[in-house]
Amino acid sequence: MKAGLTRIALLATTLLIATTGAANAAGCLKGAVVGGVAGHYAGHHAVVGAVGGCVVGRHLAKQHAQQQAEERAAQRQAVPAQ
């Protein structure tokens, strides 16, 4: 029982720090939730899964933002100035 409460407290603290530590933490919260659930079902490693999910979610969000910026830049170059 005590270990379960400790894990929950650690997970909540990790999520709180992850969401308030950086203003631009896109993808982290969603990735942490998915990773936490997956880690829980893969051998009761919810905290490890949440941290990994946050890292992966942030990486994917950063890639997505970069692709969108490239597309916007390409559209600006394709439109002739009038």
HELIX and SHEET records of a PDB file:
HELIX    1   1 LYS A    2  GLY A   21  1                                  20    
HELIX    2   2 CYS A   28  TYR A   41  1                                  14    
HELIX    3   3 ALA A   46  ALA A   78  1                                  33    
END                                                                             
